[in-house]
Every structure is written in C-alpha cells, then in structure tokens.
Amino acid sequence: MRSRHALFIAGVALAASPSPHPHVAQAHPAAQCAIEPKADALLRKMSTDLAEMKAFRFTTDHVMEVVTRQGEKIQGIAESTVWVQRPNQLRVDRMGPLGGATVYYDGSTLSVYGKRDNLYATAKVPDNLDNTIDFARDQLAIDAPGADLLYSNPYAMLTEDAVSGRYLGIEPVGNRMCHHLAFRGNETDWQLWVEDGPRALPCRFVIVSKHVTGSPEYTVTTSNWSAAPGFPPETFAFTPPPDAGKINFVALKDIAQKAQQPRR
C-alpha cells in the first residue's frame, strides 16, 4: 500500500499538474504569424476584458489526456474553483482523481494543502501573479487550470508561439453562445471559445501537444464567472493545521513529472 505521503504527492501531481499550453520560451517574429482580423479582434477583446477584472472568481471542468506506451489515451477529469485578485493573489480549490488539493498564493508564498492526507508544501515565490505562474510551472510543477488566461496580458502569452489563427463561427458551450477561434503554433495547436456578450470571457480552451506521442489534448471549460471589488484576505492566506505534515516541493515536482510520463 502506498504511504499517505506518496498518495498526497500523486494527488497534487494530477490535481495541480503542469498542463500543455501555448506559452513557450521564445516568441516567433510577428511577420510569420497570420491571424485573421476577426479572430485577432476577439482574442484582444477577451484579453482586455480579463485584464480589467481586478478580482474575480470562476469554476472549471478540465480534462487531461495521457498516452500509454501502447498508444491508448487515458483521460483524467478534475473540477476547480479559482479566485484571482490582481496583481498578486490566487487560490485554486481542485478535486481530482486522487482527491482534492488547494493552492494558495498570498503575494509572497505559494502553498499547496491536501485536506484528505493533511499534508502541505510551501515556497517563497515572486511578488506578482505573472512571474509566480511562470515560477510555479518551471520550478514547482504546479499549474492553475487555464493559467495562460490569468496573465496580465493573456493576448501576448497566447500568441507568443502562434503562426496562424482563424474564426470558425458561433457555437453553444453549455447555455452560452460563443465565438470559436482556432490557432496553430509551432509547439501546440489550440482552440478557444469566447462568449458572445458584453464581456468576452473564455468559455472553453483546448490545447493539443503536437510533438508528444499521440498528440494528447488538455481541455478546460469555464463557467460561473463573477467579478468582485475584492476578496477577504483570508481567501488567499494559508495557515497549516497544527497536526498537518510538511513536505517539500522537490519531492512534489519529481512525482508530478513522473505522473506526466506515459503509463504502461
């Protein structure tokens, strides 16, 4: 039987795992990018509307595919509630295949807590959300669902690797009508459904990893968007229970990376 420690780490690896995303380290020259004007305008409006929301909450359903050595695709399903307060606070409550985990970012410290196993990890991180998202991805193997949408300038992050983009029409996503956009990049292809309304909020986000065997997909569907003037400080503050056990992010990162490898 696996230990409580191992179960917690595996649960966080799946519940707060690094997803495929269109953000890559090096941008390609703008002249090589051919985005249709309507797709570009909608993506820019979504980016502006998100950036102007200084405090907001939304929920997500997300599906991550992994590909086995035999070529079988296995999907892991999770649900999250996300709170954002710009410029430097974030919380994610996530329930995944191996239990739940909460990620807290209070402007200086990132903490992950698994209530079922009563274990937590903390690390000092940058003092703004953009740099903390990068730090958490690169150094800690932690990623918020649809994290590219949470940057201060989502348009810049989403189009960094884009080589083309087009508008496909209006389609229903749940009870919302949404504009369907499709983009191609060097590392990933991705699609975005943007709400047709006064505020152009993202409804659905699908990313295909082109250079991973089997081209697995990562899908995030968002709902229940709510803007707010702000949230109470305790929303983003983590105080470990007196009897909670502490682990380190090095172990968490190692097992998170193994969780992304194709299974037998």
QUIBEL-V918760 format. One record per residue. N is the residue number from 1. RES is the residue in three letters. PSI is psi in radians with two decimals (* if undefined). Layout:
n:res:psi
N:RES:PSI
N:RES:PSI
This chain:
n:res:psi
1:MET:2.40
2:ARG:2.61
3:SER:2.84
4:ARG:-0.68
5:HIS:-0.85
6:ALA:-0.68
7:LEU:-0.72
8:PHE:-0.83
9:ILE:-0.76
10:ALA:-0.67
11:GLY:-0.75
12:VAL:-0.64
13:ALA:-0.64
14:LEU:-0.60
15:ALA:-0.46
16:ALA:0.88
17:SER:2.77
18:PRO:2.09
19:SER:2.72
20:PRO:2.44
21:HIS:2.78
22:PRO:-0.08
23:HIS:2.13
24:VAL:2.93
25:ALA:-0.53
26:GLN:2.18
27:ALA:2.74
28:HIS:2.64
29:PRO:2.43
30:ALA:-0.53
31:ALA:-0.39
32:GLN:-0.10
33:CYS:2.21
34:ALA:1.60
35:ILE:2.23
36:GLU:2.50
37:PRO:-0.73
38:LYS:-0.71
39:ALA:-0.74
40:ASP:-0.78
41:ALA:-0.72
42:LEU:-0.69
43:LEU:-0.70
44:ARG:-0.71
45:LYS:-0.76
46:MET:-0.80
47:SER:-0.79
48:THR:-0.79
49:ASP:-0.72
50:LEU:-0.75
51:ALA:-0.55
52:GLU:-0.22
53:MET:1.81
54:LYS:-0.46
55:ALA:2.24
56:PHE:2.86
57:ARG:2.49
58:PHE:2.92
59:THR:2.72
60:THR:2.59
61:ASP:2.24
62:HIS:2.57
63:VAL:2.15
64:MET:2.23
65:GLU:2.47
66:VAL:2.69
67:VAL:2.21
68:THR:2.96
69:ARG:-0.39
70:GLN:0.03
71:GLY:0.10
72:GLU:2.35
73:LYS:2.23
74:ILE:2.30
75:GLN:2.34
76:GLY:2.27
77:ILE:2.40
78:ALA:2.80
79:GLU:2.52
80:SER:2.67
81:THR:2.29
82:VAL:2.29
83:TRP:2.33
84:VAL:2.32
85:GLN:1.86
86:ARG:2.56
87:PRO:-0.03
88:ASN:0.74
89:GLN:2.47
90:LEU:2.50
91:ARG:2.44
92:VAL:2.07
93:ASP:2.06
94:ARG:2.40
95:MET:2.08
96:GLY:-2.95
97:PRO:-0.58
98:LEU:0.45
99:GLY:-3.02
100:GLY:2.75
101:ALA:2.60
102:THR:2.31
103:VAL:2.23
104:TYR:2.34
105:TYR:2.05
106:ASP:0.19
107:GLY:-0.26
108:SER:-0.44
109:THR:2.39
110:LEU:2.23
111:SER:2.51
112:VAL:2.26
113:TYR:2.26
114:GLY:1.90
115:LYS:-0.72
116:ARG:-0.74
117:ASP:-0.10
118:ASN:0.83
119:LEU:2.64
120:TYR:2.80
121:ALA:2.54
122:THR:2.69
123:ALA:2.54
124:LYS:2.35
125:VAL:3.00
126:PRO:2.92
127:ASP:0.30
128:ASN:2.74
129:LEU:-0.73
130:ASP:-0.91
131:ASN:-0.52
132:THR:-0.67
133:ILE:-0.79
134:ASP:-0.80
135:PHE:-0.77
136:ALA:-0.68
137:ARG:-0.87
138:ASP:-0.64
139:GLN:-0.49
140:LEU:-0.11
141:ALA:0.64
142:ILE:2.38
143:ASP:2.28
144:ALA:2.59
145:PRO:2.21
146:GLY:0.66
147:ALA:-0.50
148:ASP:-0.39
149:LEU:-0.16
150:LEU:-0.12
151:TYR:2.84
152:SER:-0.39
153:ASN:1.38
154:PRO:-0.60
155:TYR:-0.82
156:ALA:-0.72
157:MET:-0.73
158:LEU:-0.59
159:THR:0.05
160:GLU:-0.66
161:ASP:0.08
162:ALA:2.45
163:VAL:-0.31
164:SER:2.79
165:GLY:2.54
166:ARG:2.81
167:TYR:2.27
168:LEU:-0.17
169:GLY:-3.02
170:ILE:2.32
171:GLU:2.71
172:PRO:2.37
173:VAL:1.81
174:GLY:-2.19
175:ASN:0.30
176:ARG:2.55
177:MET:2.31
178:CYS:2.54
179:HIS:2.26
180:HIS:2.10
181:LEU:2.50
182:ALA:2.31
183:PHE:2.58
184:ARG:2.49
185:GLY:3.12
186:ASN:-0.65
187:GLU:-0.63
188:THR:2.69
189:ASP:2.53
190:TRP:2.65
191:GLN:2.60
192:LEU:2.33
193:TRP:2.11
194:VAL:2.27
195:GLU:2.36
196:ASP:1.62
197:GLY:-3.05
198:PRO:-0.60
199:ARG:2.12
200:ALA:1.40
201:LEU:2.59
202:PRO:2.34
203:CYS:-0.69
204:ARG:2.53
205:PHE:2.09
206:VAL:2.26
207:ILE:2.30
208:VAL:2.17
209:SER:1.82
210:LYS:-0.53
211:HIS:0.26
212:VAL:2.37
213:THR:2.22
214:GLY:-0.09
215:SER:1.10
216:PRO:2.68
217:GLU:2.64
218:TYR:2.18
219:THR:2.30
220:VAL:2.19
221:THR:2.18
222:THR:2.72
223:SER:3.05
224:ASN:0.78
225:TRP:2.37
226:SER:2.04
227:ALA:2.63
228:ALA:2.70
229:PRO:-0.37
230:GLY:2.93
231:PHE:2.71
232:PRO:2.53
233:PRO:-0.56
234:GLU:-0.24
235:THR:-0.64
236:PHE:-0.02
237:ALA:2.41
238:PHE:2.16
239:THR:1.99
240:PRO:2.46
241:PRO:2.60
242:PRO:-0.54
243:ASP:0.15
244:ALA:2.57
245:GLY:2.53
246:LYS:2.35
247:ILE:3.05
248:ASN:2.75
249:PHE:-0.30
250:VAL:-0.82
251:ALA:-0.70
252:LEU:-0.77
253:LYS:-0.74
254:ASP:-0.78
255:ILE:-0.57
256:ALA:-0.72
257:GLN:-0.69
258:LYS:-0.58
259:ALA:-0.40
260:GLN:-0.15
261:GLN:2.56
262:PRO:2.38
263:ARG:2.81
264:ARG:*
